[in-house]
Amino acid sequence: MPKQSGIRLAKRLDEVGFSDIVQIRNKVMELRAAGQQVHALHGGEPYFETPEPIKYAAVKALVENYTHYAPSSGVMPLREALVKKLAAKNKIKVTTDEVIATVGGSQALYAAFQAVLDPGDDALVFSPYWTPIRDLVTGTQARPLLVPTTTARRNGIRKTLEQFSTPNTRAIYYNTPQNPSGLVFTRAEAEEVAAFAKERDLIVIADEAYEDLVYEGEHVSIASLPGMLERTITCYTFSKTYGMTGWRAGYAVAKEPFMTALRKIVLYSTNGVTTFVQQAMIDALKISEAEIAAHREEYRKRRDLLVSALNEVGLKCEPPAGAFYAFPNVEKINKNSKKAAEILLEKAHVATIPGSVFGAQGEGHLRFGYAISVKEIEACAEALRKFRG
C-alpha cells in the first residue's frame, strides 16, 4: 500500500464544505457587475445602517486609544452590561464570569459545538436549519441528526426528538426564531425540548440571533426555564438587532464547565473581540427598546408586503412569526429548489436561496429575505407578477 502524502488536510475537514449562500451572493455580484438589475432577496442583513451612537462610540474609542489588548473574554463594563440585559430581556440570571464576548454569533456557535461534541457523538438539529450548522457539527467529527421541525410540531416535539435520538446523542441545536423559516417555538414547545434534554442528560446549544424579531407570540430563552441554565450554552449576536453584521460582535452565556472551554477556544482562536468594537457594543446595549420595536414594526410591514405578493402569484406562504425571511413553497416553479432559484434569477432577476441548502426538509421552498427597503420589495413584487404572466 503506497504511503500517504504528508501534504494533506486534516481528515476532520473532509465533510466540511463552503456556504451555498456565499456562492449565490457571488453570483449576484457577477450579474450586477455585468450591468444586470437584480432584486436581491437572498441576503440576511438588516435594512438599516448601524445607528449613529454606536458608530460614534467606536470612533471615540479609537481616539481614546482603545487599541490595545483587552481581556480575551471581554472587558468588564461590557460583561456587566450583558448581565443586566440578559436578566431584563431573557430572564437569564448569570454573573460576569458566565458571559463571554465573541467575534460574532458565529464564533459563539463554533465554540459551543467544539466545547461539547466529540468524534462519534450525535447532535439533534431542527431542520430546515441555518446552513453553517451542519458543518459546525461535522467539523467536530460528530454527526448532525436532522429533526423535521414541521413533523415535530405536528406529532409532538418530545415524541419526535425521541424518534430521531440515538444512544450517542449528546446535544440539541435549538434555534428560535428560526432561519430560514421564521418559525418561533412556543413556550410549551421550549418546555418539551427542555424536558427531553433533562431526561436524556443532553446539552442544548441555543441560537437566539433573531431574539428581537418576533411578530407573533413571545421569545422564550430556553436557558431561563427551570433546570436548563446549567445545561445550555446560549449564543447571541449584535448583527440583527443593531445592524452590526460587519462588526463581528456577539457573545455566549454558559455555566461551568462549559465557560472554561469557551474561554479556551476564544483565547486560542482570536484572543477576543476587537477592543474598540467592545466599546461600541456597550453603547449598542443602550439603544432603547422603543427604537428596537420601531425596527421590528418596519420588518412587519415588509413581511406583510412580500407575503401578500408571494401568495398573489401562487407561491403559498404563511406569514413567518419571526426573523426576516419568507419561506414559500415554490414547487409550481420547479420541485427542485436549486432549479427554481435559477429560473427565478434568470427569468425575473429575483435572487433567493434554495431551500435544499437548509437541509432536505427545506426542499421545495425558497428563502426570500425581506430585510430590504419597501421600494425594493415592491419592485420584486412587480417582477414576480411579470414572471407569472
PyMOL commands that set and color helices and strands:
alter all, ss='L'
color gray80, all
select helices_A, chain A and resi 11-13+20-33+52-63+76-90+96-98+104-116+132-138+149-155+157-164+187-200+222-224+229-231+239-242+245-247+258-267+275-284+289-312+337-348+355-358+360-362+374-388
alter helices_A, ss='H'
color red, helices_A
select strands_A, chain A and resi 39-40+99-102+122-127+143-148+169-175+203-207+232-237+250-253+325-326+350-351+353-354+366-369
alter strands_A, ss='S'
color yellow, strands_A
deselect
rebuild
show_as cartoon
